[in-house]
Amino acid sequence: MTQQTMRANVVTEVALGDLGRRLAARRARLGLTRREVADRADMAVSYLGYLEEHPGAAPGTGRLIKLASALETTVTELTGAAADLRPGLGRAVREPRLTEMAFGECRALLGSHGVGRLAVPTATGPVIVPVNYSIIDGSIVFRTGLGATPSLAAGQEVALEVDRIDDAFSQGWSVLVRGPARTVTDPRDMRWFTEQAYSVPWAGGERHVWVSIEPHTVTGRRITT
């Protein structure tokens, strides 16, 4: 099997069940095949396929820990145990370390995630809404609907925050971007963004308005144990 064929399997293998969907989605996000994840987790490819394809699959704690490590995440995230919990409920560690991240690290983290919190000034005060964003040609772009809250960012100085919190280990990072936002009106740019966008808006519906944020300021912090 060629490497190209293996990569194609990342997205063509079918996953069923909540754990199975989470396993497959995380694997696809990292660009890994089943064999690569199975090798990392020291388990048979057929067993990983079973976990992804059978809703009733219930691996033991040891195997979940290995899978979480192989997929560079936590058991809590992998099993969806924290899906409906707000972050930050975990206890603070005894000696946390808070460090400023360099620009390059901030940009790398921005590029690895597709959902951020957009702070938009409105006539009734600031509003924060989640948006599915992509970084294309150095700009942060997202798609929205005409008149929707994110579209009000156009012509304003806005802020976009992206973060990841791991309650299990009381650690995480946060990146803040600030800069002017504008509506994209050039049809060529709109087609290009549509072709290059990492994902479509989760909210669905008719969303043909493209908004671009020019990142004038990019800062970030990381807390570790």
PAZAPA-4460 file (N, C-alpha, C; in steps of 0.05 Angstrom, whole numbers, plus 32768, in hexadecimal, padded with zeros to 4 digits):
% residues 225
    n_x    n_y    n_z   ca_x   ca_y   ca_z    c_x    c_y    c_z   seq   type   mol
   8011   7FE8   8000   8000   8000   8000   8012   8019   8000     1      M     A
   800C   802C   7FEE   801D   8044   7FED   8015   8057   8003     2      T     A
   8028   806A   8009   8022   807E   801D   800A   808F   8016     3      Q     A
   8006   8095   7FFC   7FEF   80A5   7FF3   7FD5   8096   7FF9     4      Q     A
   7FD5   807B   7FF3   7FBD   806B   7FF8   7FB7   806A   8016     5      T     A
   7FCC   8068   8026   7FC9   8067   8043   7FBC   8081   804D     6      M     A
   7FC5   8097   8042   7FBA   80B1   804B   7F9D   80B3   8043     7      R     A
   7F96   80A8   802C   7F7A   80A9   8023   7F68   809A   8037     8      A     A
   7F73   8085   8044   7F64   8075   8057   7F5D   8085   8070     9      N     A
   7F6C   809B   8075   7F66   80AB   808C   7F4A   80B5   808D    10      V     A
   7F3F   80BC   8075   7F25   80C7   8075   7F0F   80B5   8069    11      V     A
   7F17   809E   805D   7F03   808D   8051   7EF9   8077   8063    12      T     A
   7F08   8070   8078   7EFF   805C   808B   7EE7   8066   809B    13      E     A
   7ED3   8054   809E   7EBA   805C   80AA   7EBC   8059   80C9    14      V     A
   7EB2   806D   80D8   7EB2   806A   80F5   7E96   806D   80FF    15      A     A
   7E8F   805D   8113   7E74   805E   811F   7E77   8060   813D    16      L     A
   7E63   806B   814A   7E64   806E   8167   7E73   8086   8170    17      G     A
   7E6E   8090   8189   7E7B   80A8   8192   7E99   80A5   8195    18      D     A
   7EA2   8090   81A2   7EBF   808C   81A5   7ECB   8087   8189    19      L     A
   7EBF   8078   8179   7EC9   8072   815E   7ECC   808C   814E    20      G     A
   7EB8   809D   814F   7EB9   80B6   8140   7ECF   80C8   814B    21      R     A
   7ED3   80C8   8165   7EE8   80D9   8170   7F04   80CE   8169    22      R     A
   7F06   80B4   8169   7F20   80A8   8161   7F27   80AF   8144    23      L     A
   7F13   80AB   8132   7F18   80B0   8116   7F1C   80CD   8110    24      A     A
   7F0D   80DF   811E   7F0F   80FB   8119   7F2B   8105   8122    25      A     A
   7F34   80FC   8139   7F4E   8105   8143   7F64   80FA   8131    26      R     A
   7F61   80E1   8129   7F75   80D5   8117   7F77   80E4   80FD    27      R     A
   7F60   80EB   80F1   7F60   80F9   80D8   7F6C   8115   80DB    28      A     A
   7F66   8121   80F2   7F71   813C   80F7   7F8F   813C   80F8    29      R     A
   7F9B   8126   8103   7FB8   8124   8104   7FC3   8119   80EA    30      L     A
   7FB2   8111   80D7   7FBB   8106   80BE   7FC7   80EB   80C0    31      G     A
   7FBD   80DA   80D3   7FC8   80BF   80D7   7FB6   80AA   80CD    32      L     A
   7FC1   8094   80C4   7FB2   807D   80BC   7FAD   806B   80D4    33      T     A
   7F9B   8058   80D1   7F96   8046   80E7   7FB0   8037   80EF    34      R     A
   7FBF   802E   80DB   7FD7   801F   80E2   7FEB   8030   80F2    35      R     A
   7FED   804A   80EB   8000   805B   80F9   7FF7   805E   8116    36      E     A
   7FDD   8062   811A   7FD3   8065   8136   7FD6   804B   8145    37      V     A
   7FCF   8035   8138   7FD2   801B   8145   7FEE   8015   814D    38      A     A
   8001   801C   813C   801D   8018   8143   8025   8029   815B    39      D     A
   801C   8042   815B   8022   8054   8171   8016   8049   818C    40      R     A
   7FFE   803E   818A   7FF0   8034   81A2   7FF7   8017   81A8    41      A     A
   8008   800B   8198   8010   7FEF   819D   7FF7   7FDC   819D    42      D     A
   7FE6   7FDF   8188   7FCF   7FCD   8187   7FCB   7FC5   8169    43      M     A
   7FBA   7FB1   8165   7FB5   7FA7   814A   7FA4   7FBB   813B    44      A     A
   7FAA   7FBE   8121   7F9A   7FCF   8110   7F7D   7FC7   8110    45      V     A
   7F78   7FAD   8110   7F5C   7FA3   8110   7F4D   7FAB   8129    46      S     A
   7F5B   7FAC   8140   7F4E   7FB4   8158   7F47   7FD2   8158    47      Y     A
   7F59   7FE3   814D   7F53   7FFF   814A   7F3B   8003   8138    48      L     A
   7F3A   7FF3   8122   7F23   7FF4   8110   7F0A   7FED   811E    49      G     A
   7F0B   7FD8   8130   7EF4   7FD0   813F   7EEA   7FE7   8151    50      Y     A
   7EFD   7FF5   815E   7EF6   800B   8170   7EE8   8022   8161    51      L     A
   7EF2   8027   8148   7EE7   803D   8139   7ECB   8036   812D    52      E     A
   7EC7   801C   8127   7EAF   8015   8118   7E98   8009   8128    53      E     A
   7E9D   8003   8142   7E88   7FF6   8152   7E80   8009   8169    54      H     A
   7E67   8012   8169   7E5D   8024   817E   7E60   8019   819A    55      P     A
   7E5E   7FFF   819E   7E5F   7FF4   81B8   7E7B   7FEE   81C2    56      G     A
   7E90   7FF5   81B3   7EAB   7FEE   81BB   7EB2   7FFD   81D5    57      A     A
   7EBE   7FEE   81E8   7EC5   7FF9   8202   7EE1   7FF1   820A    58      A     A
   7EF6   7FFD   8200   7F11   7FF5   8207   7F17   7FFC   8224    59      P     A
   7F2A   7FED   8230   7F32   7FF2   824B   7F42   800C   824E    60      G     A
   7F46   8014   8267   7F54   802D   826D   7F70   802D   8261    61      T     A
   7F7E   8016   8263   7F99   8015   8259   7F9A   801B   823B    62      G     A
   7F88   800F   822C   7F88   8013   820F   7F7F   8030   8208    63      R     A
   7F6D   803B   8218   7F65   8057   8213   7F7C   806A   8217    64      L     A
   7F8C   8064   822C   7FA3   8075   8232   7FB7   8074   821A    65      I     A
   7FBC   805C   8210   7FCE   8058   81F9   7FC3   8067   81E1    66      K     A
   7FA9   8065   81DC   7F9D   8072   81C5   7F9F   8090   81C7    67      L     A
   7F9A   809A   81DF   7F9B   80B7   81E4   7FB7   80C1   81DF    68      A     A
   7FCB   80B2   81E8   7FE7   80BA   81E4   7FEE   80B9   81C6    69      S     A
   7FE5   80A4   81B8   7FEA   80A1   819C   7FDE   80B8   818B    70      A     A
   7FC7   80C1   8195   7FB9   80D6   8186   7FBE   80F2   8192    71      L     A
   7FD2   80F4   81A4   7FDB   810D   81AF   7FC4   811D   81BC    72      E     A
   7FB4   810F   81CC   7F9E   811C   81DA   7F9B   810E   81F6    73      T     A
   7F85   8112   8203   7F80   8106   821D   7F69   80F2   821C    74      T     A
   7F67   80E1   822F   7F51   80CE   8231   7F37   80DD   8233    75      V     A
   7F37   80F2   8243   7F1E   8102   8247   7F14   810D   822C    76      T     A
   7F27   8118   821D   7F1F   8123   8203   7F17   810D   81F0    77      E     A
   7F25   80F7   81F0   7F20   80E2   81DD   7F05   80D4   81E2    78      L     A
   7EFD   80D2   81FB   7EE4   80C5   8201   7ECC   80D8   8202    79      T     A
   7ED2   80F2   8200   7EBC   8106   8200   7EB2   810B   821C    80      G     A
   7EC0   8103   8231   7EB7   8107   824C   7EB4   8124   8253    81      A     A
   7EC3   8136   8246   7EC2   8152   824D   7EB3   8163   8238    82      A     A
   7EA4   8155   8226   7E98   8163   8210   7E84   8179   821A    83      A     A
   7E76   8174   822F   7E62   8187   8239   7E6B   8196   8252    84      D     A
   7E84   8193   8259   7E8F   81A1   8270   7E9E   81B9   8267    85      L     A
   7E9B   81CF   8276   7EAB   81E7   8270   7EC7   81E2   8279    86      R     A
   7EDB   81EC   826A   7EF7   81E7   8272   7EFE   81F6   828B    87      P     A
   7F12   81ED   8299   7F1C   81FB   82B0   7F12   81F0   82CB    88      G     A
   7F05   81D9   82CA   7EFA   81CD   82E3   7F0F   81BD   82F2    89      L     A
   7F25   81B6   82E4   7F3A   81A7   82F1   7F49   81B7   8305    90      G     A
   7F55   81A9   8318   7F65   81B7   832D   7F7F   81C2   8322    91      R     A
   7F87   81D9   832C   7FA0   81E5   8324   7FB7   81D4   832F    92      A     A
   7FCC   81D1   831F   7FE3   81C2   8329   7FF3   81D3   833D    93      V     A
   8004   81C6   834C   8012   81D4   8362   8026   81E9   8357    94      R     A
   8035   81E2   8342   8049   81F5   8338   8045   81F8   831A    95      E     A
   8030   8207   8311   802C   820B   82F4   8041   821E   82E9    96      P     A
   8047   821B   82CF   8059   822D   82C2   804A   823B   82AB    97      R     A
   8049   8255   82AB   803C   8265   8297   8052   8272   8286    98      L     A
   8052   826C   826C   8067   8277   825A   805A   8284   8242    99      T     A
   8068   829A   8239   805F   82A7   8220   806A   8297   8209   100      E     A
   8059   8293   81F5   8061   8284   81DD   806B   8297   81C7   101      M     A
   807F   828D   81B9   808A   829C   81A3   8076   829E   818C   102      A     A
   807A   82B1   817A   8068   82B5   8164   8065   829C   8153   103      F     A
   807B   828F   814D   807A   8277   813C   8069   8261   8148   104      G     A
   806B   825D   8163   805B   8249   8170   803D   8250   8170   105      E     A
   8038   826A   8174   801C   8273   8173   8010   826E   8157   106      C     A
   801F   8274   8142   8015   8270   8127   8010   8252   8122   107      R     A
   8022   8241   812B   8020   8225   8127   8006   821A   8135   108      A     A
   8001   8223   814D   7FE9   821A   815C   7FD0   8225   814F   109      L     A
   7FD1   823D   8145   7FB9   8248   8136   7FB3   8237   811E   110      L     A
   7FC8   822E   8110   7FC5   821F   80F8   7FBB   8202   80FD   111      G     A
   7FBE   81F8   8116   7FB7   81DD   811C   7F9A   81DA   8126   112      S     A
   7F8C   81F0   8129   7F71   81EF   8134   7F5E   8200   8122   113      H     A
   7F45   81F8   8122   7F32   8205   8110   7F1B   8213   811C   114      G     A
   7F1A   8215   8137   7F04   8223   8144   7F0F   8237   8158   115      V     A
   7F06   8250   8157   7F0F   8264   8169   7EF8   8275   8173   116      G     A
   7EFD   8285   8187   7EE9   8297   8192   7EEE   82B3   8188   117      R     A
   7EDB   82BE   8179   7EDD   82D8   816D   7ECF   82ED   817E   118      L     A
   7EDE   8302   8186   7ED3   8318   8196   7ECC   832E   8182   119      A     A
   7EB2   8335   8181   7EA8   8349   816E   7E9B   8360   817D   120      V     A
   7EA3   8379   8177   7E95   8390   8183   7E7A   8394   8174   121      P     A
   7E65   8398   8183   7E4B   839D   8177   7E3F   83B6   8184   122      T     A
   7E27   83BE   817A   7E1A   83D6   8184   7E12   83D2   81A1   123      A     A
   7E0D   83BA   81AA   7E04   83B5   81C6   7E1B   83AB   81D8   124      T     A
   7E33   83AB   81CD   7E4A   83A1   81DD   7E58   838B   81CF   125      G     A
   7E70   8383   81DA   7E7F   836D   81CE   7E71   8352   81D0   126      P     A
   7E74   8342   81BB   7E68   8328   81BA   7E7E   8314   81B2   127      V     A
   7E7E   82FD   81BE   7E92   82E8   81B8   7E83   82D0   81AC   128      I     A
   7E8B   82C8   8194   7E7E   82B1   8186   7E94   829E   817B   129      V     A
   7E8E   8284   817A   7EA1   8272   816E   7E9F   8273   8150   130      P     A
   7EB6   8270   8142   7EB7   826F   8125   7ECA   8259   811C   131      V     A
   7EC4   824D   8106   7ED6   823A   80F9   7EE8   824A   80E6   132      N     A
   7F02   824B   80EC   7F14   825B   80DD   7F29   824B   80CF   133      Y     A
   7F35   8257   80BB   7F4C   824C   80AD   7F61   8262   80AA   134      S     A
   7F7A   825A   80A8   7F90   826D   80A3   7F98   8268   8086   135      I     A
   7F94   827D   8075   7F9A   827B   8059   7FAA   8293   8051   136      I     A
   7FC1   828F   8046   7FD3   82A4   803D   7FD8   82B9   8053   137      D     A
   7FDB   82AF   806B   7FE2   82C1   8081   7FCB   82CF   808F   138      G     A
   7FB3   82CD   8084   7F9C   82D9   8090   7F8A   82C4   809D   139      S     A
   7F7B   82CC   80B1   7F68   82BB   80BE   7F4D   82C0   80B1   140      I     A
   7F40   82AC   80A6   7F27   82B0   8098   7F12   829D   80A2   141      V     A
   7EF9   82A6   80A1   7EE3   8295   80A9   7ECB   829D   8098   142      F     A
   7EB8   828A   8096   7EA0   828E   8087   7E89   8292   809A   143      R     A
   7E76   82A3   8093   7E5F   82A9   80A3   7E48   82B1   8092   144      T     A
   7E31   82B7   809E   7E1A   82BF   8090   7E16   82DD   8091   145      G     A
   7E09   82E9   807D   7E04   8305   807C   7DF2   830D   8094   146      L     A
   7DFC   8320   80A4   7DEE   8329   80BB   7DF2   8319   80D4   147      G     A
   7E00   8302   80D2   7E06   82F2   80EA   7E1B   8301   80FB   148      A     A
   7E1C   82FB   8114   7E2F   8309   8126   7E4B   8309   811C   149      T     A
   7E57   82F3   8113   7E73   82F4   810A   7E77   8308   80F2   150      P     A
   7E62   830C   80E2   7E65   831F   80CC   7E68   833C   80D5   151      S     A
   7E60   8341   80EE   7E63   835C   80F8   7E80   8364   80FE   152      L     A
   7E92   8350   80FC   7EAE   8355   8101   7EBA   8367   80EB   153      A     A
   7EAE   8366   80D3   7EB9   8375   80BC   7EBA   8393   80C3   154      A     A
   7ED2   839F   80BE   7ED6   83BB   80C3   7EDC   83C1   80E0   155      G     A
   7EE1   83AD   80F0   7EE6   83B0   810C   7F02   83A5   8114   156      Q     A
   7F0C   83AE   812A   7F23   83A2   8136   7F19   838B   8148   157      E     A
   7F21   8373   8143   7F16   835C   8151   7F2C   834B   815E   158      V     A
   7F24   8338   816E   7F36   8325   817A   7F2C   8309   8176   159      A     A
   7F3E   82F7   8171   7F38   82DA   816E   7F49   82CB   8181   160      L     A
   7F3C   82BA   8192   7F4C   82AA   81A5   7F48   828D   819F   161      E     A
   7F5E   827E   819F   7F5E   8261   819B   7F6D   8255   81B2   162      V     A
   7F62   8240   81BE   7F70   8233   81D4   7F6B   8216   81D6   163      D     A
   7F79   8209   81E7   7F75   81ED   81EE   7F7B   81E9   820B   164      R     A
   7F67   81DE   8219   7F6A   81DA   8236   7F68   81BC   823C   165      I     A
   7F7A   81B2   824B   7F7A   8196   8254   7F76   8195   8272   166      D     A
   7F5D   8192   827A   7F56   8192   8296   7F64   817B   82A5   167      D     A
   7F68   8164   8297   7F73   814D   82A5   7F8F   8153   82AF   168      A     A
   7F9E   8164   82A1   7FB9   816B   82A9   7FBC   8188   82B1   169      F     A
   7FA6   8197   82B2   7FA6   81B3   82BA   7FBB   81C3   82AA   170      S     A
   7FBA   81C0   8290   7FCD   81CE   827F   7FBF   81D5   8265   171      Q     A
   7FCC   81E6   8255   7FC0   81EE   823C   7FCE   8206   8230   172      G     A
   7FC2   8211   821B   7FCD   8229   820F   7FB7   823A   8203   173      W     A
   7FBE   8253   81FE   7FAB   8266   81F3   7FBA   8279   81E0   174      S     A
   7FAE   827E   81C8   7FBA   8290   81B5   7FA5   82A6   81AF   175      V     A
   7FAE   82BF   81AF   7F9C   82D6   81AB   7FA5   82E5   8192   176      L     A
   7F93   82E9   817F   7F99   82F8   8167   7F88   8312   8167   177      V     A
   7F94   8328   8161   7F85   8341   815E   7F8C   834F   8144   178      R     A
   7F78   835B   8138   7F7D   8369   811F   7F62   8371   8112   179      G     A
   7F64   8380   80FC   7F4C   8389   80EE   7F3F   8372   80DD   180      P     A
   7F25   8373   80DC   7F17   835F   80CC   7F09   836D   80B5   181      A     A
   7F06   835F   809E   7EF9   836A   8087   7EE9   8355   8079   182      R     A
   7ED5   835D   806A   7EC6   834B   8059   7ED5   8346   803F   183      T     A
   7ED8   832D   8037   7EE5   8326   801F   7ED1   8329   8008   184      V     A
   7ED8   833A   7FF4   7EC5   833F   7FDE   7ECF   8336   7FC3   185      T     A
   7EE9   8332   7FC1   7EF4   8329   7FA7   7EEC   830C   7FA2   186      D     A
   7EDE   8307   7F8C   7ED5   82EC   7F85   7EEC   82D8   7F84   187      P     A
   7F03   82E1   7F7A   7F1A   82CE   7F78   7F23   82C6   7F94   188      R     A
   7F24   82D9   7FA7   7F2C   82D2   7FC3   7F18   82C0   7FCF   189      D     A
   7EFE   82C5   7FCA   7EE9   82B5   7FD6   7EEB   8298   7FCC   190      M     A
   7EF0   8295   7FB2   7EF3   827A   7FA7   7F0C   826C   7FB3   191      R     A
   7F21   827B   7FB5   7F3A   8270   7FC1   7F36   8267   7FDD   192      W     A
   7F29   8278   7FEE   7F24   8270   800A   7F12   8258   800B   193      F     A
   7EFE   8256   7FFA   7EEC   823F   7FFA   7EFB   8226   7FF4   194      T     A
   7F0E   8227   7FE1   7F1E   8210   7FDA   7F32   8208   7FF0   195      E     A
   7F3D   821C   7FFE   7F52   8216   8011   7F49   8213   802E   196      Q     A
   7F30   821A   8034   7F26   821A   804F   7F29   81FE   805C   197      A     A
   7F31   81FE   8075   7F35   81E5   8084   7F1B   81D7   8089   198      Y     A
   7F05   81E5   808E   7EEC   81D9   8094   7ED5   81EC   808D   199      S     A
   7EBD   81E1   808C   7EA5   81F2   8088   7E9A   81FA   80A3   200      V     A
   7E8A   8210   80A5   7E7F   8218   80BF   7E6E   8202   80CB   201      P     A
   7E72   81FC   80E4   7E62   81E7   80F1   7E45   81EE   80F2   202      W     A
   7E3E   8208   80F3   7E22   8210   80F6   7E12   8209   80DD   203      A     A
   7E1F   8205   80C6   7E10   81FE   80AE   7E01   8215   80A3   204      G     A
   7DEF   8210   8090   7DDF   8225   8084   7DED   8234   806F   205      G     A
   7DE0   8249   8064   7DEC   825A   8050   7E00   826D   805C   206      E     A
   7E19   826A   8057   7E2E   827B   8062   7E42   8282   804C   207      R     A
   7E3C   8297   803E   7E4C   829E   8027   7E5D   82B7   802B   208      H     A
   7E5D   82C2   8043   7E6C   82DA   8049   7E87   82D2   8055   209      V     A
   7E9D   82DA   8048   7EB8   82D5   8051   7EC2   82ED   8060   210      W     A
   7ECD   82E9   8078   7ED9   82FE   8087   7EF7   82F7   808C   211      V     A
   7F08   830B   8089   7F25   8307   808C   7F2F   8318   80A3   212      S     A
   7F40   830C   80B4   7F4C   831B   80CA   7F6A   831D   80C5   213      I     A
   7F75   8336   80C4   7F91   833A   80C1   7F9E   8339   80DC   214      E     A
   7FAE   8325   80E2   7FB9   8321   80FD   7FD0   8335   8103   215      P     A
   7FC9   834D   810D   7FDE   8361   8113   7FED   8359   812D   216      H     A
   7FDF   834D   8140   7FEC   8345   8159   7FE5   8328   815F   217      T     A
   7FF9   8317   8164   7FF5   82FB   816B   8005   82F5   8184   218      V     A
   7FF7   82ED   8199   8005   82E7   81B3   7FF9   82CD   81BD   219      T     A
   8009   82C0   81CE   7FFF   82A7   81DA   800D   82A0   81F4   220      G     A
   8000   8290   8204   800B   8287   821D   8006   8269   8220   221      R     A
   8018   825C   822E   8014   823F   8233   8019   823A   8251   222      R     A
   8007   822A   825C   800A   8222   8278   8010   8204   8279   223      I     A
   8026   81FD   8287   802F   81E2   8289   8034   81DA   82A6   224      T     A
   8038   81C1   82AB   803D   81B7   82C6   805A   81B3   82CA   225      T     A
***
